[in-house]
Amino acid sequence: MRIADNAPDYIRAISPYQPGKPIAELAREMGLDAQDIIKLASNENPLGMSPRGRLAMLDAADEVARYPDGGGFALKAALSRRHGVQMNQIVLGNGSNDVLDMAARAFLARGNSAVYAQHAFAVYPIATLSVGARGIEVPAREYGHDLDAMRAAIAPDTRVVFIANPNNPTGTFVAGALLGRFLEAVPQDVLVVLDEAYNEYLEPSLQYDSVAWLARFPNLLVTRTFSKIYGLAGLRVGYALADPEIADLMNRVRQPFNVGSLALAAAEAALDDEEFIRQSYELNRFGMRQIVNGLDSLGLEQIPSCGNFVAFRVGDAAGVNQRLLRQGVIVRPIAGYGMPEHLRVSIGREDENARFLAALEQALKA
Ligand SMILES: *Cc1c(COP(=O)(O)O)cnc(C)c1O
């Protein structure tokens, strides 16, 4: 009897999450200089971190011998002002992945199920399966969430529905009006987790007020992150907004000091770094056009994206990916998302995008 056999079947059935390859790892593997490698694989902010966040983080470094504020008072106060919600409606996470996991631990168990879409964010099945619940994967429509089919897939034992809007890795987007109708149609005892990691990248005409819905739908949980436009992916901080009763339950399963003091300080300052957010948004719009046009010129089919990345079809994605890696360009294969013919590239700076497109042209010739 091996110790590994003691792990429940549902744990052993989980497929491991495959992160973007770190620059240092590729440098080691290929004998390349890390300086010459570009990473467009994890939807990170190509401008780096918010400068205001950086200063606040450095200030906070003097206090790292002490535990962080486990209640996250200052950050919650800032979020409460920003979103017009009560402090007791906020749950802080070690990245928003942590709040997704808390939602699963608070609301799912063996014997019930969660609904999510085909090609949706990989953390939903991981969070669902790790508590022994069943995942119901609903076929996508044009790579995006099919909300009617998801509504129909809700079973008597379903407790949670996960929706990413925009979705990763496809970049697909569901209009706010359709989401509102979905919320009206979902049974009130089913928690709807609306993951808005890329919300700040939406152009104004696509924005909708999910936070205002919290007052109408006590079964709604909205998640946001500091990993994407705020540029704090390495610090790990995200949050959920929900009805106080939901937030209270999630805070009970939360690890007491799940967000570090550097992350708390940086996030609070980054939240008000309007200039950096504006620059990051503009750079993304510019870079998205550059990459979309470049992929068009190469004759590649792509999925229209509302995020800071785009998925495109190359056929032999594993082979093309290898040939990109050899040129020091890291993008993301998404076979694990059921898309073995696609790659996903994050929007970078102008020079990075140009280098990616040139390397891709080479990689396609081979
Ligand atoms: C990147 C991403 C997140 C954010 O994860 P963090 O844990 O906050 O870094 C959440 N949801 C989706 C769909 C994402 O793509």
The ligand as an ORCA input file, in Angstrom:
! r2SCAN-3c Opt
* xyz 0 1
  C      -5.697     35.422    -14.299
  C      -7.079     35.003    -13.916
  C      -7.487     35.100    -12.589
  C      -6.594     35.713    -11.562
  O      -5.940     34.844    -10.799
  P      -5.170     35.402     -9.527
  O      -5.226     34.260     -8.594
  O      -5.920     36.580     -9.028
  O      -3.803     35.757     -9.981
  C      -8.772     34.734    -12.263
  N      -9.623     34.306    -13.196
  C      -9.276     34.226    -14.484
  C     -10.284     33.799    -15.480
  C      -7.988     34.551    -14.866
  O      -7.626     34.433    -16.132
*
